Amino acid sequence: MNSQFTLLVRIVLGILLIVFGSNKFLHFIPLPPPTGSAADFMNSLGATGYIFPFVGMLEVIIGAMLLFKKWVAFALILLAPISINILLFHLFLDIPGVGAALIVAILNAILIYKHWKQYLPLFH
C-alpha cells in the first residue's frame, strides 16, 4: 500500500486538490467562462453563494489529508462524490474539460483500490 506509485498518485492528487480547491475562493487561475448549459448550471450553483467556497474548502482539506497521509481512506471516500460530479459535469455539459476530470476520477479510483482492505468492514 506504500509503493512509490501509490505515493506519487497520492501526492499528485493532493496537490491538484489543494491548487484547484483554493482557486474556487481565491481565483488565482483564470478559467475560461463556461457557455450554454454549462454556464447555466455553474451560474445556478454560484448564485447560492456557498457551493463553490464549500467544495473548495473540502478539496483543500482532502488534499491536505492526502499530502500529510492522515485519514487517507476517509479522505478518498469524501472525494468520491466530488470527483464523480466533476466527471459527470464535463461529460454532459463541458466535454472539452473532460481530460482533467478523468485524471482526478482515475487517481481517486486508483487510491480507493489501493486502500480497499480498509473499506471491507463497510460491506459486512
C-alpha positions in Angstrom: 0.0 0.0 0.0 3.0 2.3 0.4 4.5 1.7 -3.0 6.3 4.5 -4.9 3.4 4.5 -7.4 0.8 4.9 -4.6 2.9 7.7 -3.0 3.1 9.5 -6.4 -0.6 9.2 -7.1 -1.5 10.4 -3.5 0.9 13.4 -3.8 -0.3 14.4 -7.3 -3.9 14.2 -6.3 -3.3 16.1 -3.1 -1.6 18.9 -4.9 -4.3 19.1 -7.6 -7.0 19.3 -4.9 -5.2 22.0 -3.0 -4.5 24.1 -6.0 -7.9 23.9 -7.7 -9.8 23.8 -4.4 -8.2 27.0 -3.2 -8.8 28.6 -6.7 -12.5 28.3 -6.0 -12.3 31.1 -3.5 -9.0 32.8 -4.3 -9.4 33.0 -8.1 -5.7 33.0 -8.9 -6.1 30.7 -12.0 -8.2 32.3 -14.7 -10.5 29.8 -16.2 -12.5 30.3 -19.5 -16.1 31.1 -18.8 -18.4 28.2 -19.5 -21.0 28.5 -22.2 -24.5 27.2 -22.9 -25.9 24.6 -20.4 -22.6 24.5 -18.5 -22.9 28.3 -17.9 -26.5 28.0 -16.8 -25.6 25.2 -14.3 -22.5 27.0 -13.0 -24.4 30.3 -12.6 -27.1 28.4 -10.6 -24.5 26.9 -8.3 -22.7 30.2 -8.0 -25.9 32.1 -7.1 -26.3 30.0 -3.9 -23.2 31.8 -2.6 -21.9 28.8 -0.7 -21.4 25.8 -3.0 -18.1 26.8 -4.6 -16.4 28.1 -1.4 -17.6 24.9 0.5 -16.5 22.5 -2.2 -13.2 24.4 -2.5 -12.7 24.1 1.3 -13.4 20.4 1.2 -11.0 19.9 -1.7 -8.2 21.8 0.2 -8.9 19.7 3.4 -9.0 16.4 1.4 -5.8 17.4 -0.5 -4.0 18.2 2.8 -5.1 14.9 4.3 -3.6 13.1 1.3 -0.4 15.1 1.4 0.1 14.6 5.1 -1.1 10.9 4.9 -3.8 11.5 7.6 -7.1 9.5 7.3 -6.4 8.8 3.7 -9.2 6.2 3.3 -11.7 8.7 4.8 -10.4 11.5 2.5 -10.8 9.3 -0.6 -14.4 8.5 0.3 -15.1 12.2 0.8 -13.6 12.9 -2.5 -15.5 10.2 -4.4 -18.8 12.1 -4.9 -16.9 15.3 -5.8 -14.8 13.6 -8.4 -17.8 11.7 -9.9 -19.7 15.0 -10.1 -16.8 16.8 -11.8 -16.6 14.0 -14.3 -20.3 13.9 -15.0 -20.4 17.7 -15.4 -17.7 17.6 -18.0 -19.2 14.5 -19.8 -22.7 16.0 -20.1 -22.1 19.8 -20.1 -18.5 20.7 -20.9 -16.7 17.9 -22.9 -13.5 19.9 -23.6 -12.6 19.8 -19.9 -13.2 16.1 -19.5 -9.5 15.3 -19.5 -8.7 16.9 -16.2 -11.9 15.4 -14.7 -10.8 11.9 -15.9 -7.4 12.4 -14.2 -9.0 13.3 -10.8 -11.5 10.4 -11.1 -8.9 7.9 -12.1 -6.4 8.9 -9.4 -9.2 8.7 -6.8 -10.2 5.3 -8.1 -6.6 4.0 -8.0 -6.2 5.1 -4.4 -9.5 3.7 -3.4 -8.5 0.4 -4.9 -5.1 0.5 -3.1 -6.9 1.1 0.2 -9.8 -1.4 -0.4 -9.0 -3.5 2.6 -9.9 -0.6 4.8 -13.3 -0.4 3.2 -14.2 -4.1 3.6 -15.8 -3.8 7.0 -18.4 -1.4 5.5 -19.7 -4.3 3.4 -20.0 -7.0 6.2 
